[in-house]
Amino acid sequence: MSYILVTGSSRGIGAAARKALEERGLKVIGHRSREGNESTIAADFADPLSAQMLWNEALERSGGDIAAVVNNAGLFEHNSLDCSDIEWLDRWEDTLRINLTAAAQLSRFAVRHWKRHLAGKSGERGRLVHVASRAAYRGDSPAHWHYAAAKGGLIAMHKTIARAYAAEGILSFAITPGFTDTSMAGDYLQSRGGAGLLADIPLGRVATPEEIASIITYCTIDAPASMTGAVIDANGASFVR
């Protein structure tokens, strides 16, 4: 049975996605920043070498049989315009490295692996699923330029991959959640006024991790090949394209 690599699987959306995929009978290799175990690999994406280490370890554990990569790991950190120049730049670079560059590295490793080791295989070779954000299209708060830029870059990368490799059976899907009921989003909602911010969501509530996980599972397993390149919104109609 093929394996699915899910980054950021220790909590929130990633943990819910892992559970949902395993309930469908799939083998999941999880990832977290620290303290790995038999089913989870530790890799701190702030380290430029960590994505390659994660990929190599996942390949070894799976016997080279990774059918999909879910790029879910993310950092959502406040970065005030009035920070010192060094502090502002450090937070910018950390956010782009964790939210975009690590996902790009893993996507590259996966595409190269599927092209090289499944050459000549007809049909589908592998899937990438990228968890971005409505911020990719709508933007974010004045303290989150870096987050919006990273998620916008993730969407542009996803579309490029989908167009470049569809003919070779390598598919790419992206999801753009709005606020989701995780500790990360909870802290933000509280800092921005809590219930007042919910007034901007016609549905009247934020998404649950399980809702986003169900979309991840669909893209990983069930979505037809003709959907490659799609971006699926899940934001309670707070941003409608």
N, C-alpha and C positions, 0 to 999 in steps of 0.2 A: 504494500500500500504506500502511495506517495505521501510525502510530508508537506505541511504548510508552515512557513516561517512567519511568525507574528511578532513584530517589534512593539515594545512598550506594553507587554502583556501582563504586567504584575498588578495593574489596577485599572479602574475606569473602563473606557471603551475597549482597550486591549484585553483586559481580563474577561469582559463579557463576550468578546469575539472568540477568544480561545475556548470558552465554555460552549458557545454555540457551535463552533466547528467540531469540537470533540463529540458533542451530542449527535452530530451527523455521521459519526463513525470515523472521522479523519484523525490522523496523527499530527499533532501540533508541536513544533519546537518554539518555545517561548523565549522572550528576551526581557531583561531588565537591566538597569544601570549597574547594580551591584548584587552580590550574593547569589550566584547561579547554583543550579542543582541538576539532577539527572534530566529534568524536562525543560529547564530554563537555562539560557546562557547569559552570563553577565558581561556587559560591554558598555562602557561609558562613552557615548557618542561625542562628548566634548573632546575626546582624544581622536585625532585624525586617523589613527591606525585601527580603531576599534571596529569599524564596520567590516573591514577585511577579515579581522580576527573572527568576528561573529559569523560571517559567511563561510569561512573555512571550517569552523567548528560545526556549523549546521550541516555542511556537506558531509563531514565525517560521520556525524551522528545519524544522518539519513541514508548513508551508503550512496550518496550522490543523487538521491531521488527526491528533489524538491520540486513540487508541482506549482507552487504559488508563493509569493512573498506579499505580506500585508505590511505596508509602510505606515505604521500608526504612531510610533514614538514621537513625542513632541515636548516642547518647552514653551510655556506661556509666562513671560516674566515682564514686570513693569520696567519701563525704561524712560524716565522723565527727560523732557527736552532740556531741563536745567541741571542734569547730572554733569559731572566733570567730563571733559572730552574723552579721557581714557576709559572711565566707567561706562559712558554711553557706547563707545566703540566696542568694548569688551562684551557688553550685553548683546549688541547687534550681532557680533560675530559668533557668539555662543548660540544664539537663537537660529541663525542661518545654518550653522554647522549641524545642529541637532535636528532641526525641522526640515531642512532641504538637502544639505550636502550628504549626510549619512544615507538618506533615502535614495539620492542619486547614485551613490556608490553601490548600495545593495542592488538597485535596479540594473546597473551596469554589469555587476557580477552575475546576476541571474540571466540577463539577456545573453551574455557571452557563453554562459554554461549551456543554456538551451540551444543556442546556435551550433556550438561545437559538438556537444555530446548527444544531441538528438538530430543531428544532420541526417537528412534523408527520410525522417519520420513524416508521414502524411498526417494532416489534421493538426490538432492543437499541441503545442509544446509546453506552454507555461503561461501563468497569469500573474500580473501585478495589480495590486489594489492599494490605492493611495488615499489615506485619510487626511484631507485638507481642511478647509474651513470656509464658511461664507465670507470671511475676511478677504479671501482671494479675489472676490468680486466687489464686495461692498466696502472694503477697508475696515479699519478698526479704530480704537481710541487714539488720542494724541500720544499716549505713552506706549503704543504698540505698533509703530511703523514697521519694526523689524519682523513682527509676527505676520502682519499682513503681506509684507514683501516675500517672506519665506513661503507662505501658503500660495501666493500668486505664482511664484516660481515653480512650486510643485505641480500646479495645474498645467502650466505651460510645458513642463517636462513630460507630464503624463500624455498630453495630446501629441507631443512630438514622438514619443515611443509608440503610441498607438498607430500613428500614420506610417512610421518607419518599418514596423515589423509585423503588421497584421498578415501580410502575404506569407510570412514564415511561421504562422501559427502561434505567435507571441502576442497575447492580448493584454490590454491595460484599461483599468477602470478607476474612477476617482469619486470620492464622496465628500460633500461639503456641508458638514453639520453647522448649525448655529450653536447656541448655548446648549450644553449637555450637562446633566446632573452628575458631575464629578467634583472632586475636591478642588481641582484647578478652576473650574467654572464657578463653583460656589464662592470662592474667595473673591473672584472678580465681580460677581453679582452684588456681593455685600459691599464692596468698595465703591460701586457705582450706584448704590441706592436700593439694591434689592428689588422689592416689589415694583418700584417705579419703573425699573428697566423692563420688567415683564410686560408693561403696557405696550411695548413696541412689538410684541409677539402676538399676532392675531389668535393663535391657538390658545394662548393664555398660560402656557407653561413651557418649560424647557424640555428637550428630548431626554429620554432615559438612555443609559449605555446599552441596554438590551435592544432598543430600537435601532440604534446605529449598528450594533453587532449583527442584527438581522440583515441589514443591507450589505454589510461586509461579507456575510456568509453567502448571500445571493450572488454577489459579484465573483466570489471565489469559486463557487460550485455551479450555480444554476444559470447565470446570465448567458444568453446566446452569444455566439461569437460575433454576430452582427452588431452587438452593443459596444464593441471595443471602441475606446475613445470617449465614451459617455461620461458625463459628470452628473451625479445624482445629488440633488439638494435635499436637506433634511433640517429645516430651520423654522418650522411652524408658521410659514408664510411671512416671516419677518423680512425676507428679501426674495422677491419673485422676479425671475429673469424672463 
